[in-house]
């Protein structure tokens, strides 16, 4: 996708940050606006998962 050429991604297959076109989307997290944000992809996912877990626990 042309709009994503200037975005950053975290590649799950290679466990590294990629810029623009790279590995297939199924192997990437993103897109992110900066290299730093892409590098923090796992931490962001962890935080979101924890928030969802707390939300589910509060709903029971």
PDBQT receptor file of N, H, CA, C and O in Angstrom, charges set to zero:
ATOM      1  N   UNK A   1       0.843  -1.172   0.000  1.00  0.00    +0.000 N 
ATOM      2  CA  UNK A   1       0.000   0.000   0.000  1.00  0.00    +0.000 C 
ATOM      3  C   UNK A   1       0.894   1.243   0.000  1.00  0.00    +0.000 C 
ATOM      4  O   UNK A   1       1.791   1.363   0.834  1.00  0.00    +0.000 OA
ATOM      5  N   UNK A   2       0.658   2.136  -0.901  1.00  0.00    +0.000 N 
ATOM      6  H   UNK A   2      -0.071   2.039  -1.579  1.00  0.00    +0.000 HD
ATOM      7  CA  UNK A   2       1.493   3.316  -1.073  1.00  0.00    +0.000 C 
ATOM      8  C   UNK A   2       1.518   4.214   0.163  1.00  0.00    +0.000 C 
ATOM      9  O   UNK A   2       2.561   4.783   0.484  1.00  0.00    +0.000 OA
ATOM     10  N   UNK A   3       0.384   4.353   0.866  1.00  0.00    +0.000 N 
ATOM     11  H   UNK A   3      -0.463   3.891   0.605  1.00  0.00    +0.000 HD
ATOM     12  CA  UNK A   3       0.320   5.208   2.053  1.00  0.00    +0.000 C 
ATOM     13  C   UNK A   3       1.232   4.724   3.176  1.00  0.00    +0.000 C 
ATOM     14  O   UNK A   3       1.635   5.511   4.032  1.00  0.00    +0.000 OA
ATOM     15  N   UNK A   4       1.555   3.444   3.175  1.00  0.00    +0.000 N 
ATOM     16  H   UNK A   4       1.228   2.804   2.479  1.00  0.00    +0.000 HD
ATOM     17  CA  UNK A   4       2.375   2.871   4.237  1.00  0.00    +0.000 C 
ATOM     18  C   UNK A   4       3.867   2.924   3.937  1.00  0.00    +0.000 C 
ATOM     19  O   UNK A   4       4.670   2.480   4.759  1.00  0.00    +0.000 OA
ATOM     20  N   UNK A   5       4.257   3.454   2.786  1.00  0.00    +0.000 N 
ATOM     21  H   UNK A   5       3.605   3.814   2.119  1.00  0.00    +0.000 HD
ATOM     22  CA  UNK A   5       5.675   3.494   2.407  1.00  0.00    +0.000 C 
ATOM     23  C   UNK A   5       6.527   4.311   3.365  1.00  0.00    +0.000 C 
ATOM     24  O   UNK A   5       7.732   4.080   3.469  1.00  0.00    +0.000 OA
ATOM     25  N   UNK A   6       5.924   5.253   4.060  1.00  0.00    +0.000 N 
ATOM     26  H   UNK A   6       4.945   5.441   3.976  1.00  0.00    +0.000 HD
ATOM     27  CA  UNK A   6       6.688   6.100   4.977  1.00  0.00    +0.000 C 
ATOM     28  C   UNK A   6       6.421   5.736   6.438  1.00  0.00    +0.000 C 
ATOM     29  O   UNK A   6       6.770   6.501   7.337  1.00  0.00    +0.000 OA
ATOM     30  N   UNK A   7       5.815   4.593   6.679  1.00  0.00    +0.000 N 
ATOM     31  H   UNK A   7       5.532   3.972   5.949  1.00  0.00    +0.000 HD
ATOM     32  CA  UNK A   7       5.494   4.157   8.037  1.00  0.00    +0.000 C 
ATOM     33  C   UNK A   7       6.543   3.177   8.547  1.00  0.00    +0.000 C 
ATOM     34  O   UNK A   7       7.364   2.660   7.789  1.00  0.00    +0.000 OA
ATOM     35  N   UNK A   8       6.489   2.940   9.847  1.00  0.00    +0.000 N 
ATOM     36  H   UNK A   8       5.823   3.360  10.463  1.00  0.00    +0.000 HD
ATOM     37  CA  UNK A   8       7.401   2.018  10.523  1.00  0.00    +0.000 C 
ATOM     38  C   UNK A   8       6.629   0.809  11.013  1.00  0.00    +0.000 C 
ATOM     39  O   UNK A   8       5.455   0.917  11.366  1.00  0.00    +0.000 OA
ATOM     40  N   UNK A   9       7.282  -0.341  11.036  1.00  0.00    +0.000 N 
ATOM     41  H   UNK A   9       8.236  -0.429  10.749  1.00  0.00    +0.000 HD
ATOM     42  CA  UNK A   9       6.663  -1.600  11.416  1.00  0.00    +0.000 C 
ATOM     43  C   UNK A   9       7.616  -2.382  12.313  1.00  0.00    +0.000 C 
ATOM     44  O   UNK A   9       8.827  -2.159  12.296  1.00  0.00    +0.000 OA
ATOM     45  N   UNK A  10       7.056  -3.301  13.096  1.00  0.00    +0.000 N 
ATOM     46  H   UNK A  10       6.073  -3.483  13.110  1.00  0.00    +0.000 HD
ATOM     47  CA  UNK A  10       7.899  -4.253  13.810  1.00  0.00    +0.000 C 
ATOM     48  C   UNK A  10       7.661  -5.604  13.178  1.00  0.00    +0.000 C 
ATOM     49  O   UNK A  10       6.536  -6.106  13.173  1.00  0.00    +0.000 OA
ATOM     50  N   UNK A  11       8.728  -6.202  12.637  1.00  0.00    +0.000 N 
ATOM     51  H   UNK A  11       9.641  -5.794  12.640  1.00  0.00    +0.000 HD
ATOM     52  CA  UNK A  11       8.638  -7.498  11.959  1.00  0.00    +0.000 C 
ATOM     53  C   UNK A  11       8.748  -8.603  13.001  1.00  0.00    +0.000 C 
ATOM     54  O   UNK A  11       9.748  -8.704  13.712  1.00  0.00    +0.000 OA
ATOM     55  N   UNK A  12       7.714  -9.424  13.082  1.00  0.00    +0.000 N 
ATOM     56  H   UNK A  12       6.902  -9.342  12.505  1.00  0.00    +0.000 HD
ATOM     57  CA  UNK A  12       7.692 -10.539  14.024  1.00  0.00    +0.000 C 
ATOM     58  C   UNK A  12       8.609 -11.671  13.574  1.00  0.00    +0.000 C 
ATOM     59  O   UNK A  12       9.163 -12.385  14.411  1.00  0.00    +0.000 OA
ATOM     60  N   UNK A  13       8.776 -11.843  12.273  1.00  0.00    +0.000 N 
ATOM     61  H   UNK A  13       8.326 -11.263  11.594  1.00  0.00    +0.000 HD
ATOM     62  CA  UNK A  13       9.619 -12.919  11.748  1.00  0.00    +0.000 C 
ATOM     63  C   UNK A  13      11.095 -12.662  12.042  1.00  0.00    +0.000 C 
ATOM     64  O   UNK A  13      11.839 -13.583  12.381  1.00  0.00    +0.000 OA
ATOM     65  N   UNK A  14      11.513 -11.397  11.908  1.00  0.00    +0.000 N 
ATOM     66  H   UNK A  14      10.909 -10.649  11.633  1.00  0.00    +0.000 HD
ATOM     67  CA  UNK A  14      12.926 -11.052  12.080  1.00  0.00    +0.000 C 
ATOM     68  C   UNK A  14      13.215 -10.350  13.405  1.00  0.00    +0.000 C 
ATOM     69  O   UNK A  14      14.369 -10.118  13.766  1.00  0.00    +0.000 OA
ATOM     70  N   UNK A  15      12.114 -10.012  14.136  1.00  0.00    +0.000 N 
ATOM     71  H   UNK A  15      11.177 -10.200  13.843  1.00  0.00    +0.000 HD
ATOM     72  CA  UNK A  15      12.218  -9.351  15.442  1.00  0.00    +0.000 C 
ATOM     73  C   UNK A  15      13.021  -8.062  15.365  1.00  0.00    +0.000 C 
ATOM     74  O   UNK A  15      13.932  -7.816  16.157  1.00  0.00    +0.000 OA
ATOM     75  N   UNK A  16      12.644  -7.236  14.367  1.00  0.00    +0.000 N 
ATOM     76  H   UNK A  16      11.904  -7.436  13.724  1.00  0.00    +0.000 HD
ATOM     77  CA  UNK A  16      13.310  -5.939  14.202  1.00  0.00    +0.000 C 
ATOM     78  C   UNK A  16      12.356  -4.937  13.564  1.00  0.00    +0.000 C 
ATOM     79  O   UNK A  16      11.334  -5.301  12.983  1.00  0.00    +0.000 OA
ATOM     80  N   UNK A  17      12.716  -3.687  13.688  1.00  0.00    +0.000 N 
ATOM     81  H   UNK A  17      13.547  -3.391  14.160  1.00  0.00    +0.000 HD
ATOM     82  CA  UNK A  17      11.947  -2.583  13.107  1.00  0.00    +0.000 C 
ATOM     83  C   UNK A  17      12.251  -2.498  11.617  1.00  0.00    +0.000 C 
ATOM     84  O   UNK A  17      13.397  -2.644  11.191  1.00  0.00    +0.000 OA
ATOM     85  N   UNK A  18      11.199  -2.257  10.830  1.00  0.00    +0.000 N 
ATOM     86  H   UNK A  18      10.268  -2.138  11.175  1.00  0.00    +0.000 HD
ATOM     87  CA  UNK A  18      11.335  -2.067   9.375  1.00  0.00    +0.000 C 
ATOM     88  C   UNK A  18      10.693  -0.750   8.999  1.00  0.00    +0.000 C 
ATOM     89  O   UNK A  18       9.748  -0.300   9.647  1.00  0.00    +0.000 OA
ATOM     90  N   UNK A  19      11.210  -0.129   7.945  1.00  0.00    +0.000 N 
ATOM     91  H   UNK A  19      11.978  -0.494   7.418  1.00  0.00    +0.000 HD
ATOM     92  CA  UNK A  19      10.652   1.124   7.435  1.00  0.00    +0.000 C 
ATOM     93  C   UNK A  19      10.126   0.889   6.035  1.00  0.00    +0.000 C 
ATOM     94  O   UNK A  19      10.826   0.333   5.189  1.00  0.00    +0.000 OA
ATOM     95  N   UNK A  20       8.889   1.313   5.786  1.00  0.00    +0.000 N 
ATOM     96  H   UNK A  20       8.320   1.764   6.473  1.00  0.00    +0.000 HD
ATOM     97  CA  UNK A  20       8.303   1.174   4.467  1.00  0.00    +0.000 C 
ATOM     98  C   UNK A  20       7.995  -0.276   4.118  1.00  0.00    +0.000 C 
ATOM     99  O   UNK A  20       7.730  -1.109   4.985  1.00  0.00    +0.000 OA
ATOM    100  N   UNK A  21       8.038  -0.545   2.825  1.00  0.00    +0.000 N 
ATOM    101  H   UNK A  21       8.253   0.131   2.121  1.00  0.00    +0.000 HD
ATOM    102  CA  UNK A  21       7.746  -1.898   2.351  1.00  0.00    +0.000 C 
ATOM    103  C   UNK A  21       8.747  -2.873   2.955  1.00  0.00    +0.000 C 
ATOM    104  O   UNK A  21       9.946  -2.597   3.007  1.00  0.00    +0.000 OA
ATOM    105  N   UNK A  22       8.257  -3.981   3.395  1.00  0.00    +0.000 N 
ATOM    106  H   UNK A  22       7.284  -4.205   3.352  1.00  0.00    +0.000 HD
ATOM    107  CA  UNK A  22       9.121  -4.980   4.016  1.00  0.00    +0.000 C 
ATOM    108  C   UNK A  22       8.456  -6.332   3.965  1.00  0.00    +0.000 C 
ATOM    109  O   UNK A  22       7.906  -6.731   2.938  1.00  0.00    +0.000 OA
ATOM    110  N   UNK A  23       8.508  -7.021   5.058  1.00  0.00    +0.000 N 
ATOM    111  H   UNK A  23       8.954  -6.697   5.892  1.00  0.00    +0.000 HD
ATOM    112  CA  UNK A  23       7.912  -8.350   5.144  1.00  0.00    +0.000 C 
ATOM    113  C   UNK A  23       6.400  -8.260   4.978  1.00  0.00    +0.000 C 
ATOM    114  O   UNK A  23       5.822  -7.182   5.117  1.00  0.00    +0.000 OA
ATOM    115  N   UNK A  24       5.758  -9.386   4.680  1.00  0.00    +0.000 N 
ATOM    116  H   UNK A  24       6.227 -10.262   4.566  1.00  0.00    +0.000 HD
ATOM    117  CA  UNK A  24       4.294  -9.377   4.517  1.00  0.00    +0.000 C 
ATOM    118  C   UNK A  24       3.581  -8.899   5.781  1.00  0.00    +0.000 C 
ATOM    119  O   UNK A  24       4.079  -9.080   6.892  1.00  0.00    +0.000 OA
ATOM    120  N   UNK A  25       2.431  -8.298   5.603  1.00  0.00    +0.000 N 
ATOM    121  H   UNK A  25       2.026  -8.151   4.701  1.00  0.00    +0.000 HD
ATOM    122  CA  UNK A  25       1.670  -7.762   6.718  1.00  0.00    +0.000 C 
ATOM    123  C   UNK A  25       1.367  -8.783   7.800  1.00  0.00    +0.000 C 
ATOM    124  O   UNK A  25       1.270  -8.423   8.973  1.00  0.00    +0.000 OA
ATOM    125  N   UNK A  26       1.216 -10.046   7.434  1.00  0.00    +0.000 N 
ATOM    126  H   UNK A  26       1.294 -10.338   6.481  1.00  0.00    +0.000 HD
ATOM    127  CA  UNK A  26       0.911 -11.072   8.432  1.00  0.00    +0.000 C 
ATOM    128  C   UNK A  26       2.050 -11.264   9.417  1.00  0.00    +0.000 C 
ATOM    129  O   UNK A  26       1.854 -11.835  10.489  1.00  0.00    +0.000 OA
ATOM    130  N   UNK A  27       3.238 -10.793   9.065  1.00  0.00    +0.000 N 
ATOM    131  H   UNK A  27       3.397 -10.329   8.193  1.00  0.00    +0.000 HD
ATOM    132  CA  UNK A  27       4.416 -10.942   9.915  1.00  0.00    +0.000 C 
ATOM    133  C   UNK A  27       4.803  -9.653  10.627  1.00  0.00    +0.000 C 
ATOM    134  O   UNK A  27       5.871  -9.573  11.233  1.00  0.00    +0.000 OA
ATOM    135  N   UNK A  28       3.928  -8.630  10.556  1.00  0.00    +0.000 N 
ATOM    136  H   UNK A  28       3.060  -8.694  10.063  1.00  0.00    +0.000 HD
ATOM    137  CA  UNK A  28       4.322  -7.333  11.102  1.00  0.00    +0.000 C 
ATOM    138  C   UNK A  28       3.271  -6.762  12.027  1.00  0.00    +0.000 C 
ATOM    139  O   UNK A  28       2.082  -7.050  11.898  1.00  0.00    +0.000 OA
ATOM    140  N   UNK A  29       3.731  -5.944  12.966  1.00  0.00    +0.000 N 
ATOM    141  H   UNK A  29       4.698  -5.710  13.070  1.00  0.00    +0.000 HD
ATOM    142  CA  UNK A  29       2.862  -5.141  13.824  1.00  0.00    +0.000 C 
ATOM    143  C   UNK A  29       3.016  -3.697  13.357  1.00  0.00    +0.000 C 
ATOM    144  O   UNK A  29       4.128  -3.237  13.094  1.00  0.00    +0.000 OA
ATOM    145  N   UNK A  30       1.906  -2.994  13.256  1.00  0.00    +0.000 N 
ATOM    146  H   UNK A  30       1.003  -3.368  13.469  1.00  0.00    +0.000 HD
ATOM    147  CA  UNK A  30       1.973  -1.614  12.832  1.00  0.00    +0.000 C 
ATOM    148  C   UNK A  30       0.853  -1.294  11.867  1.00  0.00    +0.000 C 
ATOM    149  O   UNK A  30      -0.071  -2.092  11.711  1.00  0.00    +0.000 OA
ATOM    150  N   UNK A  31       0.912  -0.174  11.232  1.00  0.00    +0.000 N 
ATOM    151  H   UNK A  31       1.663   0.474  11.359  1.00  0.00    +0.000 HD
ATOM    152  CA  UNK A  31       2.049   0.728  11.114  1.00  0.00    +0.000 C 
ATOM    153  C   UNK A  31       2.142   1.715  12.282  1.00  0.00    +0.000 C 
ATOM    154  O   UNK A  31       1.169   1.965  12.993  1.00  0.00    +0.000 OA
ATOM    155  N   UNK A  32       3.331   2.258  12.449  1.00  0.00    +0.000 N 
ATOM    156  H   UNK A  32       4.122   2.055  11.871  1.00  0.00    +0.000 HD
ATOM    157  CA  UNK A  32       3.630   3.265  13.456  1.00  0.00    +0.000 C 
ATOM    158  C   UNK A  32       4.223   4.479  12.758  1.00  0.00    +0.000 C 
ATOM    159  O   UNK A  32       4.794   4.373  11.672  1.00  0.00    +0.000 OA
ATOM    160  N   UNK A  33       4.079   5.638  13.400  1.00  0.00    +0.000 N 
ATOM    161  H   UNK A  33       3.616   5.724  14.282  1.00  0.00    +0.000 HD
ATOM    162  CA  UNK A  33       4.566   6.881  12.801  1.00  0.00    +0.000 C 
ATOM    163  C   UNK A  33       6.056   7.110  12.995  1.00  0.00    +0.000 C 
ATOM    164  O   UNK A  33       6.648   7.948  12.315  1.00  0.00    +0.000 OA
ATOM    165  N   UNK A  34       6.675   6.366  13.926  1.00  0.00    +0.000 N 
ATOM    166  H   UNK A  34       6.195   5.685  14.478  1.00  0.00    +0.000 HD
ATOM    167  CA  UNK A  34       8.098   6.576  14.173  1.00  0.00    +0.000 C 
ATOM    168  C   UNK A  34       8.797   5.251  14.432  1.00  0.00    +0.000 C 
ATOM    169  O   UNK A  34       8.167   4.245  14.759  1.00  0.00    +0.000 OA
ATOM    170  N   UNK A  35      10.100   5.277  14.278  1.00  0.00    +0.000 N 
ATOM    171  H   UNK A  35      10.611   6.094  14.013  1.00  0.00    +0.000 HD
ATOM    172  CA  UNK A  35      10.914   4.096  14.560  1.00  0.00    +0.000 C 
ATOM    173  C   UNK A  35      10.807   3.719  16.040  1.00  0.00    +0.000 C 
ATOM    174  O   UNK A  35      10.738   2.539  16.382  1.00  0.00    +0.000 OA
ATOM    175  N   UNK A  36      10.794   4.722  16.905  1.00  0.00    +0.000 N 
ATOM    176  H   UNK A  36      10.850   5.681  16.627  1.00  0.00    +0.000 HD
ATOM    177  CA  UNK A  36      10.703   4.477  18.343  1.00  0.00    +0.000 C 
ATOM    178  C   UNK A  36       9.393   3.795  18.706  1.00  0.00    +0.000 C 
ATOM    179  O   UNK A  36       9.369   2.883  19.532  1.00  0.00    +0.000 OA
ATOM    180  N   UNK A  37       8.307   4.238  18.089  1.00  0.00    +0.000 N 
ATOM    181  H   UNK A  37       8.327   4.979  17.419  1.00  0.00    +0.000 HD
ATOM    182  CA  UNK A  37       7.004   3.622  18.360  1.00  0.00    +0.000 C 
ATOM    183  C   UNK A  37       6.988   2.171  17.895  1.00  0.00    +0.000 C 
ATOM    184  O   UNK A  37       6.462   1.303  18.592  1.00  0.00    +0.000 OA
ATOM    185  N   UNK A  38       7.556   1.902  16.733  1.00  0.00    +0.000 N 
ATOM    186  H   UNK A  38       7.984   2.606  16.167  1.00  0.00    +0.000 HD
ATOM    187  CA  UNK A  38       7.616   0.524  16.232  1.00  0.00    +0.000 C 
ATOM    188  C   UNK A  38       8.458  -0.346  17.152  1.00  0.00    +0.000 C 
ATOM    189  O   UNK A  38       8.122  -1.506  17.389  1.00  0.00    +0.000 OA
ATOM    190  N   UNK A  39       9.548   0.205  17.671  1.00  0.00    +0.000 N 
ATOM    191  H   UNK A  39       9.821   1.148  17.479  1.00  0.00    +0.000 HD
ATOM    192  CA  UNK A  39      10.418  -0.553  18.573  1.00  0.00    +0.000 C 
ATOM    193  C   UNK A  39       9.688  -0.895  19.868  1.00  0.00    +0.000 C 
ATOM    194  O   UNK A  39      10.039  -1.872  20.529  1.00  0.00    +0.000 OA
ATOM    195  N   UNK A  40       8.684  -0.110  20.240  1.00  0.00    +0.000 N 
ATOM    196  H   UNK A  40       8.400   0.684  19.702  1.00  0.00    +0.000 HD
ATOM    197  CA  UNK A  40       7.917  -0.356  21.446  1.00  0.00    +0.000 C 
ATOM    198  C   UNK A  40       6.643  -1.157  21.217  1.00  0.00    +0.000 C 
ATOM    199  O   UNK A  40       5.765  -1.181  22.079  1.00  0.00    +0.000 OA
ATOM    200  N   UNK A  41       6.536  -1.806  20.077  1.00  0.00    +0.000 N 
ATOM    201  H   UNK A  41       7.250  -1.786  19.377  1.00  0.00    +0.000 HD
ATOM    202  CA  UNK A  41       5.308  -2.506  19.714  1.00  0.00    +0.000 C 
ATOM    203  C   UNK A  41       4.920  -3.574  20.733  1.00  0.00    +0.000 C 
ATOM    204  O   UNK A  41       3.749  -3.673  21.100  1.00  0.00    +0.000 OA
ATOM    205  N   UNK A  42       5.878  -4.371  21.194  1.00  0.00    +0.000 N 
ATOM    206  H   UNK A  42       6.829  -4.291  20.896  1.00  0.00    +0.000 HD
ATOM    207  CA  UNK A  42       5.558  -5.424  22.152  1.00  0.00    +0.000 C 
ATOM    208  C   UNK A  42       5.100  -4.843  23.488  1.00  0.00    +0.000 C 
ATOM    209  O   UNK A  42       4.170  -5.366  24.101  1.00  0.00    +0.000 OA
ATOM    210  N   UNK A  43       5.731  -3.786  23.939  1.00  0.00    +0.000 N 
ATOM    211  H   UNK A  43       6.488  -3.361  23.441  1.00  0.00    +0.000 HD
ATOM    212  CA  UNK A  43       5.342  -3.165  25.207  1.00  0.00    +0.000 C 
ATOM    213  C   UNK A  43       3.936  -2.582  25.094  1.00  0.00    +0.000 C 
ATOM    214  O   UNK A  43       3.132  -2.724  26.015  1.00  0.00    +0.000 OA
ATOM    215  N   UNK A  44       3.639  -1.935  23.986  1.00  0.00    +0.000 N 
ATOM    216  H   UNK A  44       4.292  -1.820  23.238  1.00  0.00    +0.000 HD
ATOM    217  CA  UNK A  44       2.304  -1.387  23.772  1.00  0.00    +0.000 C 
ATOM    218  C   UNK A  44       1.266  -2.508  23.770  1.00  0.00    +0.000 C 
ATOM    219  O   UNK A  44       0.206  -2.370  24.380  1.00  0.00    +0.000 OA
ATOM    220  N   UNK A  45       1.560  -3.609  23.093  1.00  0.00    +0.000 N 
ATOM    221  H   UNK A  45       2.421  -3.721  22.597  1.00  0.00    +0.000 HD
ATOM    222  CA  UNK A  45       0.645  -4.755  23.060  1.00  0.00    +0.000 C 
ATOM    223  C   UNK A  45       0.457  -5.318  24.469  1.00  0.00    +0.000 C 
ATOM    224  O   UNK A  45      -0.661  -5.674  24.843  1.00  0.00    +0.000 OA
ATOM    225  N   UNK A  46       1.523  -5.404  25.250  1.00  0.00    +0.000 N 
ATOM    226  H   UNK A  46       2.431  -5.115  24.947  1.00  0.00    +0.000 HD
ATOM    227  CA  UNK A  46       1.431  -5.908  26.618  1.00  0.00    +0.000 C 
ATOM    228  C   UNK A  46       0.521  -5.014  27.461  1.00  0.00    +0.000 C 
ATOM    229  O   UNK A  46      -0.325  -5.507  28.207  1.00  0.00    +0.000 OA
ATOM    230  N   UNK A  47       0.699  -3.710  27.338  1.00  0.00    +0.000 N 
ATOM    231  H   UNK A  47       1.387  -3.310  26.732  1.00  0.00    +0.000 HD
ATOM    232  CA  UNK A  47      -0.115  -2.766  28.096  1.00  0.00    +0.000 C 
ATOM    233  C   UNK A  47      -1.589  -2.877  27.714  1.00  0.00    +0.000 C 
ATOM    234  O   UNK A  47      -2.462  -2.874  28.582  1.00  0.00    +0.000 OA
ATOM    235  N   UNK A  48      -1.860  -2.973  26.424  1.00  0.00    +0.000 N 
ATOM    236  H   UNK A  48      -1.151  -2.975  25.719  1.00  0.00    +0.000 HD
ATOM    237  CA  UNK A  48      -3.251  -3.095  25.971  1.00  0.00    +0.000 C 
ATOM    238  C   UNK A  48      -3.866  -4.407  26.445  1.00  0.00    +0.000 C 
ATOM    239  O   UNK A  48      -5.015  -4.433  26.887  1.00  0.00    +0.000 OA
ATOM    240  N   UNK A  49      -3.110  -5.490  26.355  1.00  0.00    +0.000 N 
ATOM    241  H   UNK A  49      -2.176  -5.470  25.996  1.00  0.00    +0.000 HD
ATOM    242  CA  UNK A  49      -3.621  -6.779  26.824  1.00  0.00    +0.000 C 
ATOM    243  C   UNK A  49      -3.940  -6.736  28.308  1.00  0.00    +0.000 C 
ATOM    244  O   UNK A  49      -4.967  -7.261  28.737  1.00  0.00    +0.000 OA
ATOM    245  N   UNK A  50      -3.077  -6.120  29.088  1.00  0.00    +0.000 N 
ATOM    246  H   UNK A  50      -2.243  -5.693  28.739  1.00  0.00    +0.000 HD
ATOM    247  CA  UNK A  50      -3.309  -6.005  30.529  1.00  0.00    +0.000 C 
ATOM    248  C   UNK A  50      -4.551  -5.164  30.811  1.00  0.00    +0.000 C 
ATOM    249  O   UNK A  50      -5.344  -5.514  31.685  1.00  0.00    +0.000 OA
ATOM    250  N   UNK A  51      -4.728  -4.078  30.095  1.00  0.00    +0.000 N 
ATOM    251  H   UNK A  51      -4.084  -3.795  29.384  1.00  0.00    +0.000 HD
ATOM    252  CA  UNK A  51      -5.918  -3.237  30.276  1.00  0.00    +0.000 C 
ATOM    253  C   UNK A  51      -7.187  -4.010  29.924  1.00  0.00    +0.000 C 
ATOM    254  O   UNK A  51      -8.191  -3.902  30.628  1.00  0.00    +0.000 OA
ATOM    255  N   UNK A  52      -7.149  -4.787  28.845  1.00  0.00    +0.000 N 
ATOM    256  H   UNK A  52      -6.333  -4.874  28.273  1.00  0.00    +0.000 HD
ATOM    257  CA  UNK A  52      -8.313  -5.594  28.455  1.00  0.00    +0.000 C 
ATOM    258  C   UNK A  52      -8.589  -6.673  29.499  1.00  0.00    +0.000 C 
ATOM    259  O   UNK A  52      -9.743  -6.967  29.809  1.00  0.00    +0.000 OA
ATOM    260  N   UNK A  53      -7.525  -7.258  30.034  1.00  0.00    +0.000 N 
ATOM    261  H   UNK A  53      -6.587  -7.019  29.782  1.00  0.00    +0.000 HD
ATOM    262  CA  UNK A  53      -7.676  -8.278  31.068  1.00  0.00    +0.000 C 
ATOM    263  C   UNK A  53      -8.351  -7.686  32.325  1.00  0.00    +0.000 C 
ATOM    264  O   UNK A  53      -9.250  -8.297  32.903  1.00  0.00    +0.000 OA
ATOM    265  N   UNK A  54      -7.904  -6.504  32.725  1.00  0.00    +0.000 N 
ATOM    266  H   UNK A  54      -7.174  -6.008  32.255  1.00  0.00    +0.000 HD
ATOM    267  CA  UNK A  54      -8.498  -5.834  33.881  1.00  0.00    +0.000 C 
ATOM    268  C   UNK A  54      -9.961  -5.492  33.602  1.00  0.00    +0.000 C 
ATOM    269  O   UNK A  54     -10.815  -5.645  34.476  1.00  0.00    +0.000 OA
ATOM    270  N   UNK A  55     -10.248  -5.030  32.386  1.00  0.00    +0.000 N 
ATOM    271  H   UNK A  55      -9.554  -4.906  31.676  1.00  0.00    +0.000 HD
ATOM    272  CA  UNK A  55     -11.615  -4.700  32.006  1.00  0.00    +0.000 C 
ATOM    273  C   UNK A  55     -12.495  -5.950  32.062  1.00  0.00    +0.000 C 
ATOM    274  O   UNK A  55     -13.624  -5.882  32.548  1.00  0.00    +0.000 OA
ATOM    275  N   UNK A  56     -12.004  -7.076  31.578  1.00  0.00    +0.000 N 
ATOM    276  H   UNK A  56     -11.087  -7.131  31.182  1.00  0.00    +0.000 HD
ATOM    277  CA  UNK A  56     -12.756  -8.326  31.624  1.00  0.00    +0.000 C 
ATOM    278  C   UNK A  56     -12.989  -8.771  33.061  1.00  0.00    +0.000 C 
ATOM    279  O   UNK A  56     -14.075  -9.242  33.399  1.00  0.00    +0.000 OA
ATOM    280  N   UNK A  57     -11.962  -8.622  33.917  1.00  0.00    +0.000 N 
ATOM    281  H   UNK A  57     -11.080  -8.240  33.642  1.00  0.00    +0.000 HD
ATOM    282  CA  UNK A  57     -12.099  -9.015  35.316  1.00  0.00    +0.000 C 
ATOM    283  C   UNK A  57     -13.136  -8.147  36.026  1.00  0.00    +0.000 C 
ATOM    284  O   UNK A  57     -13.876  -8.640  36.878  1.00  0.00    +0.000 OA
ATOM    285  N   UNK A  58     -13.195  -6.867  35.684  1.00  0.00    +0.000 N 
ATOM    286  H   UNK A  58     -12.594  -6.467  34.992  1.00  0.00    +0.000 HD
ATOM    287  CA  UNK A  58     -14.159  -5.948  36.299  1.00  0.00    +0.000 C 
ATOM    288  C   UNK A  58     -15.585  -6.257  35.858  1.00  0.00    +0.000 C 
ATOM    289  O   UNK A  58     -16.538  -5.963  36.579  1.00  0.00    +0.000 OA
ATOM    290  N   UNK A  59     -15.730  -6.845  34.686  1.00  0.00    +0.000 N 
ATOM    291  H   UNK A  59     -14.956  -7.084  34.100  1.00  0.00    +0.000 HD
ATOM    292  CA  UNK A  59     -17.048  -7.153  34.142  1.00  0.00    +0.000 C 
ATOM    293  C   UNK A  59     -17.654  -8.427  34.694  1.00  0.00    +0.000 C 
ATOM    294  O   UNK A  59     -18.849  -8.665  34.514  1.00  0.00    +0.000 OA
ATOM    295  N   UNK A  60     -16.862  -9.252  35.361  1.00  0.00    +0.000 N 
ATOM    296  H   UNK A  60     -15.892  -9.058  35.507  1.00  0.00    +0.000 HD
ATOM    297  CA  UNK A  60     -17.383 -10.541  35.882  1.00  0.00    +0.000 C 
ATOM    298  C   UNK A  60     -18.146 -10.382  37.155  1.00  0.00    +0.000 C 
ATOM    299  O   UNK A  60     -18.638 -11.365  37.707  1.00  0.00    +0.000 OA
TER     300      UNK A  60
